[in-house]
């Protein structure tokens, strides 16, 4: 659950410059379901992989904007 939460918060931070606490819906409900076993391991890993890809895109955009190699 924490792996996905950190991905959600990382994406929010890079997209908006802030982190909302508690995590807003729809992610809040999704994370609660995951913690309660209502989501599968595969669903958690898919969400984490998707968020990791998005984080990579956002970091690359950040670096391009600041012209860093």
N, CA, C and O atoms as a CHARMM CRD file, in Angstrom:
* protein
*
  276
    1    1 UNK  N      0.82900  -1.18900   0.00000 PROA 1      0.00000
    2    1 UNK  CA     0.00000   0.00000   0.00000 PROA 1      0.00000
    3    1 UNK  C      0.86900   1.24700   0.00000 PROA 1      0.00000
    4    1 UNK  O      0.58200   2.21800  -0.70100 PROA 1      0.00000
    5    2 UNK  N      1.92600   1.21300   0.78600 PROA 2      0.00000
    6    2 UNK  CA     2.78300   2.39600   0.87100 PROA 2      0.00000
    7    2 UNK  C      3.52700   2.65400  -0.43400 PROA 2      0.00000
    8    2 UNK  O      3.76600   3.80600  -0.79400 PROA 2      0.00000
    9    3 UNK  N      3.89300   1.59700  -1.13900 PROA 3      0.00000
   10    3 UNK  CA     4.56700   1.75100  -2.42600 PROA 3      0.00000
   11    3 UNK  C      3.67000   2.53100  -3.39500 PROA 3      0.00000
   12    3 UNK  O      4.13200   3.45400  -4.06400 PROA 3      0.00000
   13    4 UNK  N      2.41300   2.16500  -3.46600 PROA 4      0.00000
   14    4 UNK  CA     1.48200   2.85300  -4.36600 PROA 4      0.00000
   15    4 UNK  C      1.22200   4.27100  -3.86100 PROA 4      0.00000
   16    4 UNK  O      1.19500   5.21500  -4.65100 PROA 4      0.00000
   17    5 UNK  N      1.03200   4.42600  -2.55400 PROA 5      0.00000
   18    5 UNK  CA     0.78500   5.76600  -1.98900 PROA 5      0.00000
   19    5 UNK  C      1.92500   6.72300  -2.32000 PROA 5      0.00000
   20    5 UNK  O      1.69100   7.86800  -2.70600 PROA 5      0.00000
   21    6 UNK  N      3.15700   6.24800  -2.16800 PROA 6      0.00000
   22    6 UNK  CA     4.30200   7.11000  -2.47500 PROA 6      0.00000
   23    6 UNK  C      4.33700   7.47900  -3.94800 PROA 6      0.00000
   24    6 UNK  O      4.71400   8.59700  -4.29900 PROA 6      0.00000
   25    7 UNK  N      3.94900   6.55300  -4.80900 PROA 7      0.00000
   26    7 UNK  CA     3.86600   6.86800  -6.23300 PROA 7      0.00000
   27    7 UNK  C      2.82300   7.92700  -6.51200 PROA 7      0.00000
   28    7 UNK  O      3.06500   8.86800  -7.26800 PROA 7      0.00000
   29    8 UNK  N      1.66300   7.77300  -5.89800 PROA 8      0.00000
   30    8 UNK  CA     0.57700   8.76000  -6.06300 PROA 8      0.00000
   31    8 UNK  C      1.04100  10.13400  -5.59100 PROA 8      0.00000
   32    8 UNK  O      0.83200  11.13800  -6.27300 PROA 8      0.00000
   33    9 UNK  N      1.66600  10.17000  -4.42800 PROA 9      0.00000
   34    9 UNK  CA     2.11300  11.45600  -3.88400 PROA 9      0.00000
   35    9 UNK  C      3.25600  12.04400  -4.70500 PROA 9      0.00000
   36    9 UNK  O      3.33400  13.26300  -4.86200 PROA 9      0.00000
   37   10 UNK  N      4.13400  11.21000  -5.22500 PROA 10     0.00000
   38   10 UNK  CA     5.21700  11.71100  -6.06900 PROA 10     0.00000
   39   10 UNK  C      4.69600  12.33700  -7.34600 PROA 10     0.00000
   40   10 UNK  O      5.16300  13.39700  -7.76300 PROA 10     0.00000
   41   11 UNK  N      3.72700  11.67900  -7.96600 PROA 11     0.00000
   42   11 UNK  CA     3.12100  12.23200  -9.18200 PROA 11     0.00000
   43   11 UNK  C      2.43800  13.55700  -8.86400 PROA 11     0.00000
   44   11 UNK  O      2.59600  14.53200  -9.59900 PROA 11     0.00000
   45   12 UNK  N      1.68700  13.59600  -7.78300 PROA 12     0.00000
   46   12 UNK  CA     1.01000  14.84900  -7.41500 PROA 12     0.00000
   47   12 UNK  C      2.02400  15.96400  -7.17900 PROA 12     0.00000
   48   12 UNK  O      1.82300  17.09100  -7.63200 PROA 12     0.00000
   49   13 UNK  N      3.09800  15.66300  -6.48100 PROA 13     0.00000
   50   13 UNK  CA     4.11000  16.68000  -6.19300 PROA 13     0.00000
   51   13 UNK  C      4.72700  17.22300  -7.47000 PROA 13     0.00000
   52   13 UNK  O      4.89000  18.43400  -7.61200 PROA 13     0.00000
   53   14 UNK  N      5.07100  16.34400  -8.39700 PROA 14     0.00000
   54   14 UNK  CA     5.69700  16.81800  -9.63400 PROA 14     0.00000
   55   14 UNK  C      4.70600  17.50500 -10.56400 PROA 14     0.00000
   56   14 UNK  O      5.09400  18.36800 -11.35000 PROA 14     0.00000
   57   15 UNK  N      3.43700  17.13500 -10.48400 PROA 15     0.00000
   58   15 UNK  CA     2.42800  17.77600 -11.34000 PROA 15     0.00000
   59   15 UNK  C      1.92400  19.09900 -10.77600 PROA 15     0.00000
   60   15 UNK  O      1.60400  20.01300 -11.53600 PROA 15     0.00000
   61   16 UNK  N      1.85000  19.21100  -9.44900 PROA 16     0.00000
   62   16 UNK  CA     1.21600  20.39200  -8.86100 PROA 16     0.00000
   63   16 UNK  C      2.12700  21.20200  -7.94800 PROA 16     0.00000
   64   16 UNK  O      1.83100  22.35600  -7.63800 PROA 16     0.00000
   65   17 UNK  N      3.24700  20.59500  -7.51100 PROA 17     0.00000
   66   17 UNK  CA     4.12500  21.27900  -6.58100 PROA 17     0.00000
   67   17 UNK  C      3.67700  21.17000  -5.13600 PROA 17     0.00000
   68   17 UNK  O      4.21500  21.85000  -4.26300 PROA 17     0.00000
   69   18 UNK  N      2.69200  20.31400  -4.87800 PROA 18     0.00000
   70   18 UNK  CA     2.21300  20.13800  -3.51100 PROA 18     0.00000
   71   18 UNK  C      1.77000  18.70200  -3.31100 PROA 18     0.00000
   72   18 UNK  O      1.61000  17.95000  -4.27200 PROA 18     0.00000
   73   19 UNK  N      1.57400  18.32700  -2.04900 PROA 19     0.00000
   74   19 UNK  CA     1.03700  17.02000  -1.69700 PROA 19     0.00000
   75   19 UNK  C     -0.17100  17.24400  -0.81100 PROA 19     0.00000
   76   19 UNK  O     -0.08300  17.93700   0.20200 PROA 19     0.00000
   77   20 UNK  N     -1.29300  16.66600  -1.18500 PROA 20     0.00000
   78   20 UNK  CA    -2.53200  16.78600  -0.42700 PROA 20     0.00000
   79   20 UNK  C     -2.59700  15.65800   0.60200 PROA 20     0.00000
   80   20 UNK  O     -2.40500  14.48800   0.27000 PROA 20     0.00000
   81   21 UNK  N     -2.87000  16.02700   1.85600 PROA 21     0.00000
   82   21 UNK  CA    -3.04500  15.03500   2.91100 PROA 21     0.00000
   83   21 UNK  C     -4.39500  15.23200   3.55600 PROA 21     0.00000
   84   21 UNK  O     -4.75800  16.36600   3.86700 PROA 21     0.00000
   85   22 UNK  N     -5.14700  14.18500   3.76800 PROA 22     0.00000
   86   22 UNK  CA    -4.86700  12.83100   3.32600 PROA 22     0.00000
   87   22 UNK  C     -4.96200  12.72400   1.81000 PROA 22     0.00000
   88   22 UNK  O     -5.45600  13.63400   1.14300 PROA 22     0.00000
   89   23 UNK  N     -4.49000  11.61600   1.27800 PROA 23     0.00000
   90   23 UNK  CA    -4.54500  11.37300  -0.16700 PROA 23     0.00000
   91   23 UNK  C     -5.99800  11.53600  -0.61400 PROA 23     0.00000
   92   23 UNK  O     -6.89600  10.96100   0.00100 PROA 23     0.00000
   93   24 UNK  N     -6.24200  12.30600  -1.67000 PROA 24     0.00000
   94   24 UNK  CA    -7.62700  12.52000  -2.10700 PROA 24     0.00000
   95   24 UNK  C     -8.20000  11.30800  -2.85500 PROA 24     0.00000
   96   24 UNK  O     -7.46800  10.43300  -3.31800 PROA 24     0.00000
   97   25 UNK  N     -9.49900  11.29000  -2.95200 PROA 25     0.00000
   98   25 UNK  CA   -10.18300  10.28200  -3.77100 PROA 25     0.00000
   99   25 UNK  C     -9.84700  10.55300  -5.23500 PROA 25     0.00000
  100   25 UNK  O     -9.58000  11.70700  -5.57000 PROA 25     0.00000
  101   26 UNK  N     -9.84400   9.59000  -6.10200 PROA 26     0.00000
  102   26 UNK  CA   -10.25600   8.21400  -5.86300 PROA 26     0.00000
  103   26 UNK  C     -9.16000   7.32600  -5.26100 PROA 26     0.00000
  104   26 UNK  O     -9.41600   6.17400  -4.91200 PROA 26     0.00000
  105   27 UNK  N     -7.95600   7.85900  -5.14300 PROA 27     0.00000
  106   27 UNK  CA    -6.85200   7.03900  -4.64100 PROA 27     0.00000
  107   27 UNK  C     -7.03500   6.62800  -3.19000 PROA 27     0.00000
  108   27 UNK  O     -6.62300   5.53300  -2.80800 PROA 27     0.00000
  109   28 UNK  N     -7.63300   7.46600  -2.38400 PROA 28     0.00000
  110   28 UNK  CA    -7.80000   7.12300  -0.97400 PROA 28     0.00000
  111   28 UNK  C     -8.58500   5.82200  -0.82400 PROA 28     0.00000
  112   28 UNK  O     -8.16900   4.92400  -0.09100 PROA 28     0.00000
  113   29 UNK  N     -9.69100   5.72200  -1.50100 PROA 29     0.00000
  114   29 UNK  CA   -10.49700   4.50600  -1.44800 PROA 29     0.00000
  115   29 UNK  C     -9.75900   3.31100  -2.02200 PROA 29     0.00000
  116   29 UNK  O     -9.85500   2.20300  -1.49300 PROA 29     0.00000
  117   30 UNK  N     -9.01800   3.53400  -3.11100 PROA 30     0.00000
  118   30 UNK  CA    -8.25200   2.45700  -3.73900 PROA 30     0.00000
  119   30 UNK  C     -7.19500   1.93400  -2.77700 PROA 30     0.00000
  120   30 UNK  O     -7.02100   0.72300  -2.64100 PROA 30     0.00000
  121   31 UNK  N     -6.49900   2.82900  -2.11900 PROA 31     0.00000
  122   31 UNK  CA    -5.46200   2.43000  -1.17200 PROA 31     0.00000
  123   31 UNK  C     -6.05800   1.70700   0.03700 PROA 31     0.00000
  124   31 UNK  O     -5.47500   0.74200   0.53200 PROA 31     0.00000
  125   32 UNK  N     -7.20200   2.16300   0.50800 PROA 32     0.00000
  126   32 UNK  CA    -7.87300   1.47300   1.62100 PROA 32     0.00000
  127   32 UNK  C     -8.27100   0.06100   1.21900 PROA 32     0.00000
  128   32 UNK  O     -8.09600  -0.88800   1.98300 PROA 32     0.00000
  129   33 UNK  N     -8.81400  -0.06700  -0.00300 PROA 33     0.00000
  130   33 UNK  CA    -9.17700  -1.39500  -0.49500 PROA 33     0.00000
  131   33 UNK  C     -7.94900  -2.29700  -0.57600 PROA 33     0.00000
  132   33 UNK  O     -8.01500  -3.47500  -0.22400 PROA 33     0.00000
  133   34 UNK  N     -6.85200  -1.75700  -1.03000 PROA 34     0.00000
  134   34 UNK  CA    -5.61200  -2.53600  -1.11600 PROA 34     0.00000
  135   34 UNK  C     -5.18000  -2.99500   0.27600 PROA 34     0.00000
  136   34 UNK  O     -4.84800  -4.16400   0.47200 PROA 34     0.00000
  137   35 UNK  N     -5.18500  -2.09600   1.22000 PROA 35     0.00000
  138   35 UNK  CA    -4.77300  -2.42400   2.58800 PROA 35     0.00000
  139   35 UNK  C     -5.68700  -3.48400   3.20700 PROA 35     0.00000
  140   35 UNK  O     -5.24000  -4.30500   4.00800 PROA 35     0.00000
  141   36 UNK  N     -6.94900  -3.46200   2.83500 PROA 36     0.00000
  142   36 UNK  CA    -7.91300  -4.42300   3.38900 PROA 36     0.00000
  143   36 UNK  C     -7.96800  -5.73700   2.60800 PROA 36     0.00000
  144   36 UNK  O     -8.77800  -6.61300   2.91300 PROA 36     0.00000
  145   37 UNK  N     -7.10000  -5.86800   1.59500 PROA 37     0.00000
  146   37 UNK  CA    -7.05400  -7.10700   0.83500 PROA 37     0.00000
  147   37 UNK  C     -8.09200  -7.20700  -0.26900 PROA 37     0.00000
  148   37 UNK  O     -8.29700  -8.28500  -0.82600 PROA 37     0.00000
  149   38 UNK  N     -8.75000  -6.10000  -0.59500 PROA 38     0.00000
  150   38 UNK  CA    -9.76300  -6.10700  -1.64700 PROA 38     0.00000
  151   38 UNK  C     -9.16200  -5.91700  -3.03600 PROA 38     0.00000
  152   38 UNK  O     -9.86400  -6.02800  -4.04100 PROA 38     0.00000
  153   39 UNK  N     -7.88300  -5.63500  -3.09200 PROA 39     0.00000
  154   39 UNK  CA    -7.12900  -5.54000  -4.35000 PROA 39     0.00000
  155   39 UNK  C     -6.08500  -6.64900  -4.32500 PROA 39     0.00000
  156   39 UNK  O     -5.60100  -7.04100  -3.26200 PROA 39     0.00000
  157   40 UNK  N     -5.74900  -7.14200  -5.49600 PROA 40     0.00000
  158   40 UNK  CA    -4.75900  -8.21500  -5.58300 PROA 40     0.00000
  159   40 UNK  C     -3.34500  -7.65300  -5.62300 PROA 40     0.00000
  160   40 UNK  O     -3.13100  -6.46400  -5.85700 PROA 40     0.00000
  161   41 UNK  N     -2.40500  -8.52900  -5.39100 PROA 41     0.00000
  162   41 UNK  CA    -0.98400  -8.16300  -5.51100 PROA 41     0.00000
  163   41 UNK  C     -0.70100  -7.66400  -6.92200 PROA 41     0.00000
  164   41 UNK  O      0.03300  -6.69600  -7.11400 PROA 41     0.00000
  165   42 UNK  N     -1.28600  -8.33000  -7.89800 PROA 42     0.00000
  166   42 UNK  CA    -1.08100  -7.93600  -9.29500 PROA 42     0.00000
  167   42 UNK  C     -1.61900  -6.53200  -9.55900 PROA 42     0.00000
  168   42 UNK  O     -0.98600  -5.75000 -10.26900 PROA 42     0.00000
  169   43 UNK  N     -2.77400  -6.21000  -8.99900 PROA 43     0.00000
  170   43 UNK  CA    -3.32900  -4.86300  -9.16400 PROA 43     0.00000
  171   43 UNK  C     -2.41900  -3.82300  -8.52200 PROA 43     0.00000
  172   43 UNK  O     -2.22100  -2.74100  -9.07500 PROA 43     0.00000
  173   44 UNK  N     -1.87200  -4.14600  -7.37100 PROA 44     0.00000
  174   44 UNK  CA    -0.95300  -3.22200  -6.69200 PROA 44     0.00000
  175   44 UNK  C      0.30000  -3.01000  -7.51900 PROA 44     0.00000
  176   44 UNK  O      0.76400  -1.88000  -7.67200 PROA 44     0.00000
  177   45 UNK  N      0.85000  -4.09400  -8.05500 PROA 45     0.00000
  178   45 UNK  CA     2.06800  -3.96400  -8.86400 PROA 45     0.00000
  179   45 UNK  C      1.80200  -3.21500 -10.17000 PROA 45     0.00000
  180   45 UNK  O      2.64100  -2.43300 -10.61900 PROA 45     0.00000
  181   46 UNK  N      0.64700  -3.45000 -10.77500 PROA 46     0.00000
  182   46 UNK  CA     0.29200  -2.71100 -11.99700 PROA 46     0.00000
  183   46 UNK  C      0.17100  -1.21600 -11.71400 PROA 46     0.00000
  184   46 UNK  O      0.65900  -0.39300 -12.48800 PROA 46     0.00000
  185   47 UNK  N     -0.47500  -0.86900 -10.61200 PROA 47     0.00000
  186   47 UNK  CA    -0.61600   0.54400 -10.23900 PROA 47     0.00000
  187   47 UNK  C      0.75500   1.15300  -9.97500 PROA 47     0.00000
  188   47 UNK  O      1.04200   2.26300 -10.42200 PROA 47     0.00000
  189   48 UNK  N      1.60300   0.42700  -9.24800 PROA 48     0.00000
  190   48 UNK  CA     2.94700   0.93400  -8.94000 PROA 48     0.00000
  191   48 UNK  C      3.76100   1.12900 -10.20600 PROA 48     0.00000
  192   48 UNK  O      4.46200   2.13100 -10.34300 PROA 48     0.00000
  193   49 UNK  N      3.67800   0.17900 -11.13800 PROA 49     0.00000
  194   49 UNK  CA     4.42200   0.29500 -12.39700 PROA 49     0.00000
  195   49 UNK  C      3.93600   1.47700 -13.21800 PROA 49     0.00000
  196   49 UNK  O      4.73800   2.20400 -13.80400 PROA 49     0.00000
  197   50 UNK  N      2.63100   1.66700 -13.26200 PROA 50     0.00000
  198   50 UNK  CA     2.06800   2.80200 -13.99500 PROA 50     0.00000
  199   50 UNK  C      2.51800   4.13000 -13.38200 PROA 50     0.00000
  200   50 UNK  O      2.89300   5.05800 -14.09900 PROA 50     0.00000
  201   51 UNK  N      2.47700   4.20900 -12.07000 PROA 51     0.00000
  202   51 UNK  CA     2.91200   5.42800 -11.38200 PROA 51     0.00000
  203   51 UNK  C      4.41000   5.65600 -11.56900 PROA 51     0.00000
  204   51 UNK  O      4.85000   6.79600 -11.71600 PROA 51     0.00000
  205   52 UNK  N      5.18900   4.58500 -11.56600 PROA 52     0.00000
  206   52 UNK  CA     6.63300   4.71800 -11.78300 PROA 52     0.00000
  207   52 UNK  C      6.92000   5.25200 -13.18500 PROA 52     0.00000
  208   52 UNK  O      7.79100   6.10300 -13.36100 PROA 52     0.00000
  209   53 UNK  N      6.18600   4.75100 -14.18500 PROA 53     0.00000
  210   53 UNK  CA     6.35200   5.27700 -15.55400 PROA 53     0.00000
  211   53 UNK  C      6.01600   6.76700 -15.59300 PROA 53     0.00000
  212   53 UNK  O      6.74700   7.56000 -16.18800 PROA 53     0.00000
  213   54 UNK  N      4.90800   7.13900 -14.95700 PROA 54     0.00000
  214   54 UNK  CA     4.49500   8.55300 -14.94300 PROA 54     0.00000
  215   54 UNK  C      5.52800   9.41500 -14.23000 PROA 54     0.00000
  216   54 UNK  O      5.83500  10.51800 -14.68200 PROA 54     0.00000
  217   55 UNK  N      6.06300   8.92300 -13.12400 PROA 55     0.00000
  218   55 UNK  CA     7.11300   9.66100 -12.41100 PROA 55     0.00000
  219   55 UNK  C      8.32900   9.86200 -13.30400 PROA 55     0.00000
  220   55 UNK  O      8.91500  10.94400 -13.32200 PROA 55     0.00000
  221   56 UNK  N      8.70700   8.83300 -14.04000 PROA 56     0.00000
  222   56 UNK  CA     9.83900   8.96000 -14.96200 PROA 56     0.00000
  223   56 UNK  C      9.59700  10.02800 -16.00900 PROA 56     0.00000
  224   56 UNK  O     10.48700  10.82600 -16.30400 PROA 56     0.00000
  225   57 UNK  N      8.39100  10.04800 -16.57400 PROA 57     0.00000
  226   57 UNK  CA     8.03300  11.07200 -17.56500 PROA 57     0.00000
  227   57 UNK  C      8.13500  12.46200 -16.95700 PROA 57     0.00000
  228   57 UNK  O      8.68700  13.38000 -17.56400 PROA 57     0.00000
  229   58 UNK  N      7.59900  12.60600 -15.75800 PROA 58     0.00000
  230   58 UNK  CA     7.59700  13.91600 -15.10700 PROA 58     0.00000
  231   58 UNK  C      9.00900  14.36900 -14.74400 PROA 58     0.00000
  232   58 UNK  O      9.33200  15.54900 -14.88300 PROA 58     0.00000
  233   59 UNK  N      9.83500  13.46800 -14.29300 PROA 59     0.00000
  234   59 UNK  CA    11.22300  13.82600 -13.96000 PROA 59     0.00000
  235   59 UNK  C     11.96400  14.24400 -15.22900 PROA 59     0.00000
  236   59 UNK  O     12.70300  15.22800 -15.22400 PROA 59     0.00000
  237   60 UNK  N     11.76600  13.49700 -16.31100 PROA 60     0.00000
  238   60 UNK  CA    12.43300  13.87700 -17.57500 PROA 60     0.00000
  239   60 UNK  C     11.96900  15.25200 -18.04400 PROA 60     0.00000
  240   60 UNK  O     12.77700  16.04800 -18.52200 PROA 60     0.00000
  241   61 UNK  N     10.68000  15.53500 -17.91100 PROA 61     0.00000
  242   61 UNK  CA    10.16200  16.85100 -18.29200 PROA 61     0.00000
  243   61 UNK  C     10.77500  17.94000 -17.41900 PROA 61     0.00000
  244   61 UNK  O     11.13800  19.00800 -17.91100 PROA 61     0.00000
  245   62 UNK  N     10.88900  17.66300 -16.12700 PROA 62     0.00000
  246   62 UNK  CA    11.50400  18.61600 -15.19500 PROA 62     0.00000
  247   62 UNK  C     12.94800  18.90500 -15.60800 PROA 62     0.00000
  248   62 UNK  O     13.37200  20.06000 -15.65400 PROA 62     0.00000
  249   63 UNK  N     13.68500  17.85400 -15.90200 PROA 63     0.00000
  250   63 UNK  CA    15.08400  18.03700 -16.28900 PROA 63     0.00000
  251   63 UNK  C     15.20500  18.79800 -17.61000 PROA 63     0.00000
  252   63 UNK  O     16.08700  19.64300 -17.76500 PROA 63     0.00000
  253   64 UNK  N     14.31700  18.49600 -18.56000 PROA 64     0.00000
  254   64 UNK  CA    14.34000  19.23300 -19.83600 PROA 64     0.00000
  255   64 UNK  C     14.02900  20.71300 -19.61300 PROA 64     0.00000
  256   64 UNK  O     14.65600  21.58900 -20.20900 PROA 64     0.00000
  257   65 UNK  N     13.05900  20.97200 -18.75200 PROA 65     0.00000
  258   65 UNK  CA    12.66500  22.36700 -18.48300 PROA 65     0.00000
  259   65 UNK  C     13.81700  23.16200 -17.89500 PROA 65     0.00000
  260   65 UNK  O     13.95000  24.35700 -18.16000 PROA 65     0.00000
  261   66 UNK  N     14.65500  22.50300 -17.09600 PROA 66     0.00000
  262   66 UNK  CA    15.79000  23.16100 -16.47800 PROA 66     0.00000
  263   66 UNK  C     17.08600  22.91700 -17.25100 PROA 66     0.00000
  264   66 UNK  O     18.17100  23.30100 -16.81500 PROA 66     0.00000
  265   67 UNK  N     16.94000  22.26400 -18.41800 PROA 67     0.00000
  266   67 UNK  CA    18.06600  22.00000 -19.32800 PROA 67     0.00000
  267   67 UNK  C     19.21800  21.27400 -18.62500 PROA 67     0.00000
  268   67 UNK  O     20.38800  21.62700 -18.77600 PROA 67     0.00000
  269   68 UNK  N     18.84900  20.26100 -17.86100 PROA 68     0.00000
  270   68 UNK  CA    19.85900  19.44700 -17.18900 PROA 68     0.00000
  271   68 UNK  C     20.09500  18.19800 -18.04500 PROA 68     0.00000
  272   68 UNK  O     19.15100  17.66600 -18.63000 PROA 68     0.00000
  273   69 UNK  N     21.32600  17.73200 -18.12300 PROA 69     0.00000
  274   69 UNK  CA    21.59900  16.54900 -18.96400 PROA 69     0.00000
  275   69 UNK  C     20.92200  15.30200 -18.45900 PROA 69     0.00000
  276   69 UNK  O     21.06000  14.23700 -19.06100 PROA 69     0.00000
